[in-house]
């Protein structure tokens, strides 16, 4: 007898794939180019995936044309995501040629209901079947779309909107706002008349002379895929408010001046320290920006701060309590964002770096508007957010709760080498009752 998970791994639940392309409603302009910032170029080997599940009442009666129609205006606003990567003749720095080649749309069908899929998928990485699997920017990147949208219909009439987004375009804050805007146009909400260019230079106080959060790779040329030395696996832990309260009470929150992100990071760091000597971690958190600007701004990577936290010795990790370690993460982060930008500038976009997974990396995306996408006013019953192209040291993404109605919870998506992930799952189950 085949178990539900084995059945899912076969991949025969997804069928009838159809590919098409949607372009903007009007021509952007023959000589229009979108220039990347240095921070954009530092993120070029990574990508972001989102999945939004909706029940049958949200998608009932909506045809593929109904979904595509608002995309014409949507892509007119976000015209850089319709272009293709090119290199400058002098120096070879990558840029987007805004030639309106469009976004790739994938239609698919699933033999399960939304509820059955979510029960089967659990905390694994099986949602990857709902996001088109073609690697972004691999090999012939001059012809590869920067954004893929997969619309999967379920047996119950429900729908999953799966997006794969090239991180070089922008961070999770930009990616989420972009897909949310498509939902607003679908609901006949009036978008801004014209979008503004994001700031070309991001100013951060320099508090580091070396970018430890950036790992230089051997040259990859035009093959923008991270060469992992281990088999990487993904798992998502869904933490309820009760579990979070067990990890951090209000009394300790005030005493140690830490938030749930730091405590979750400390627990994972301490758990992994038992099998690997990791004294330096990378931390990515929300920067200082105005959320209101996202609705009228082209995507960029200017919304998060990247830095390192370094323990003096391994005993500082293994012997410390989780709250003490969380306090160190909160207070001892050294901002390396400016150094990352400078390092990326030196290579003029031709050097290849890893950020997520350069060290064990903790990413705070709690404030990403993950549930902002609506269909006919309905919120998603489940939404997920993850990173692709993670380096060997692994990454941990803390995001809003995935399930509708579980306010206050968190989703923690971990990408690690297969054996390390199994160790972490065992540790969290035994020590914290987290599965």
N, C-alpha and C positions, 0 to 999 in steps of 0.2 A: 504494500500500500504506500502510495506517495504522500508524504506529509505536505501541509500547506506551504511551508517554506520551500521545500524541494520543488513543488509545483510552480512556485513563483520563479525560482531560479531557472527553470526551463525556458522561461521567457515566452511561453505560448499563450499567455493571457492577453498580450497586446497584439492586435492585428489590424489589417486594412490601412496601413500607413500610406498617406498621400502627401506629397510635397508640392508646395507652391511658393510664390514670392509676392509680397505686397510692397509697393513703392509709394512715395509721397503723392499727394494730390496734384502738386505742381512741381515743375523742375526747379531744383535748388539754384542752379547757376553753373555754367560751364567751368568757371575758374574758381569755384569755391572749395577751399581746403579747410580742414580742421586740424590745428596744430596741437600736439600733445605737450603737456607740461613734463618736467623731469620726473615728477612723482608718478604721473601716468605711466611713463616708460619703465619705471622701477617695478611696476605691477604687471607688466605685459605677459608674463607666463602664467598668470592666475586667471581664473574665471569664477563667476558667481552663478549659482543656480537657485531658483525659487520654484516652489510648487504651491498652488492654491486649489483646494478642493471645494466644490460647491455641490449642494444637494439638488435634486431634480427640480424643485420649485424655482430655483434661480435660473436654470438653463432651459426650462421647458419652452418649446416653441421657437427657440433661437437657432437659426440656421448658420452655416459657415459664412454666408454672406453678411448676416447680421453682425458677426464678430469682426469680419474684415472691413466693413464699411467705415467704422470710426478710425480704422488704422490709417486711412489716407490722410486725414487731418492730423492725427497723432504723429505720424512720421514726417509730416511737413514741419511740425514744431521741433521734433527731435531728429533733424536731418542728418547729423553726423553718424547715427547708428545705422543708417542706410548705405553708408559709403564702404570703401574697401581700402585696406592698408597699401600704401605705396612708400617708396623711399626717395628722399631728396637726391638729386643728381650730385650735388656737392656734399659729401660727408655721409650720405646714406641714412640720415635720421628719418625714422618712420613718421608718417602723418596719414590722415584720412583724406582720400580723394572723394569728395562729396559728389559722386557720380550717380546717386539715386539707384544703385543696384538693388537696394531693398533688404527687407528682413525675411528670413526663411520661415514659412508657416508649415507645420506638420499636423495633419489630421490623423487620429487613431481611434480605435475602439478597444474597450476592455471587457472581458467576459465576466467580470465580477461587479458587484455593487460598490459604491464608495465605502460603505461600512465594512464590507468583507475585505476590501483592499487594505484599509487602515488596520484591520485586525491581523491580517496576514503579514503586512509589512513590518509592524511593530517598530522597533528602534533601529532596524537595519538600514542599509543604503539602497533598498529596493525601489525607492522612488526614482532612481536613475532611469528606470524604464519609461518614466513619464516625462523625461526631458531628453530631447533628441541627442543621441550619443556621439554624433560626429564631432571629433575634437576641433575646438576653435583654434584658428590660426596655426594649423599644422601643415607643413609642406607648402602647398600652393596658397599661402595666405592672401595673396593678391586677388584671389577669386572667392575667398571664404567669407560668408556673412559674419558680422560681428555679433548678431543677436539671432537666436532661434526661439520660436514660440511653438510649443506642442499643445494642441487642444485634444484631450482624450475624453471620449464619451464612455460612460459606464452603463452597465445593464439597467440600472435604476433610473437612468435619465440624468444622473449627475455628471459633472464635468471637472476635469483637472486642467488648469492652465500652468504649464511648465515652461520656465524661461531659462535659457542658458545665455549668459551675458559676459562678454569679454571685459575683464577687469581694467584693461587699458582705457576703456571708455569712461569709467567712473566707479566709485565705491558702492557699497550696499545701500547707502542712503540715497544716492542718485538712481541706482537701478530700481529700487523699490518705488521711488516717486515717479519714475518713468512708466512702469507698468500700471501704477495706480491712476495715472493720467489717462491711459487708454480706457480704464473703467469709467472714469468721469465723462469722457467724450461719448462712450457707449450709452451713458445715462442722460445724454443731451445737456450736460453741464458745460458752460462756456469756458474754454481755456484762455490763457493769456493771448493777446494778439501777436506778440513777438517775444521770443526768449532772448535773454541776455547771455553773452559769453561769460563763462566762469572766470575768476581771477587767474591770470597767467602765472603769477608768482604767489606762493604761499609763504607767509612770514611766520617763522617760529623762533623763539629765543634759542640760541645755540647753547646747549648744555652738554655737548659731547663732541669729541674730536675724531672719533672713529665710529662708523656705523656698524655696530655688532649685529644689528637686526637685518642686515643685508648680506647675503652670501653670493659671491661671484662664482659663476659656473664656467666650465669650458665653453668656448664659442659654439652656439647652436645654429648660427646662420639664419635661414628663413624657416627653420623647423622649431616653432615656439612651443615645445612640449618639455616639461621637466623630466629628466632621466632619473627616476627613482631606483635606488639600490635594494629596496625592500618592497614586498607586496603590501600596499597600503589598503586599509579597510576603514569604512565609516560606520559609526553607530550613533544614534541619538537617544539621549536620556531625557525623559520628560519629568521634570520636577514639579510637584504640587506646592502650593503655598505652605501646607503643613510640613512637608519635607524641608523647605527653605527655612521655616521657623525653627526646625530642629537644628539646622546648621548655624543659624544666626538669630538669636532672640533680640528684641528691641533694646533690652538692657545692654547686651554685648555690642550691639550696633553703635550705641551712643558711647560706650566705653572705649572701643577700639577705633571708632571713626572709619568703619569699612562698610561696603555694600555687598550685596549678594554676589556680584561678579568677582570681587576679590576673594571671597570665601570659597566659591566654586573653584576658582583658579588655584587657590592654596591646596584644597583637598586633592585635586588632580595632580598637581606638582609633587606634593608629598607622597602620594600613592605611587607615582612613577619613579620617584627617587629611590625606591627600594630595589629597583632592577636596573636603573641607569643613572649615571652621575651627571646630572644636569644642574649646573650652578647658575647658568645664565638663561633667562627666558625673554621672549619678546612679548610686549603687550601693545595691543592696538585698541584705542578707545576714541569715543566721540570727541572731536575738537570743538572749538568755540565758533559756532556759526548760527545764523538765524534760520530757523526752520521755514519761515515764510518765504525766504529767498528760493527754496528748492522748487516751488511751483512755477517759477518764472526764470529758471536758470538751466542752461545746457549741462549735461552730466559732466562730472569731474571727480578726481580723487582727492579733493581738498577738504573733506569733512571728518577725517580722522587723524589722530596723532599716533605716531609709532615710536616706541622706545624700548629700552631694555631694563630688566631688573636683575641684579647680580647678588647672589649670596656670597658671603665671605668664605664659607667652607660648607661642605656637604652636611655637617652636623647642624648647621643653621637651618637646614631644611628638614632633615630626618628627626631631629630632637625637638623642633619647635611645634607648638600646638597650631592647629589650623588657623585660629584667629590671630595669633602672633605672626604667622607667615602671611596672612591676608593683609595685616597692617604694613608689613614690609613691601608688599606689592603696591599698596595704595600710596605709600609715602616715598619709596625709593626708586620709582621709575625715572629713568634718565631719557629725556626727549631727544630722539635722534632723527626727527623728521627732516630737519634742514640738512643734516649730513647725508641722509639718503638722497635728497634732491641733488646735492653737490656731486655725490658719487655717480649718480645716473647721468648728470650733465657731462662729466668727464668723458664718458664713452659715446656721447652724442647719439644715444639710443641704440648703439651697436653692441654694448655689453649686455650680458644675460645674467639676471639676478633672481634669487629666491627671497621673498619676504616671509610669506606664510610657510613655516617649516624650516626656515634658516636656523632658528633655535626652536625649542618647544614654544609654540605661539598661542597666546590667549587673546581672543578677539571679542570685544564688548560691542555687540550690535543690539543691545536691549532696547535702544530707542529708535531703531529702524521701524518705520511705519509698515510693518509686515502685513497687518490686517486691513490696510487701507484700500485694497482692491475690492470693489463691489460689483455684483451682477444683479441688476434690478433691485438695488438697495439691500441685497442679502450679503452678509459677511461670509467669508469662507468658513466651512466647518473645520478645516484643518489647513494650516499654512506652514511651510518649511523654508529654511534658508541655510545654504551651505556654501563652502568654498571648494573649488576644484583646482587641481594643479598644486597640491600641497607637497612641500619638500619632506625629506626623510625624517626630520625631527618631529613632525606632526603639528597639528593645530586643533584648538578647542574654540568653538564659536558659541557664545551665549547670546540667545535671542529671545524675543517674547514667546510666551506659551503658544504651542502649536494649535491647541484645540479651542474652539469657541466655547465660552462659558466657564473656562478654567482661569479666571482672572487672577493675576498675581503670580502664576507659575512661570517657569522658564523652560526653554528647550536648550539642551547642551549637546551640540553635535561635535563629535570627536573623530578626527582622522589620524590614525596611527599605523605603524607597522603591525601586521596581523597578530603576532605573539604579544606585543606590548598592549594592544587593545584588549586581548583576552585577560591579561593580568589586571588591567584597570577595571574591567567589568567585575572580576572576582573581588577586588578590593572594595569597590563601591557597594557591592551587594552585601558583603560581610560587615563592613564598618558602618555603613549608612543606610542599608536597606533600599538602595537605589538599583533598579534593574534597567 
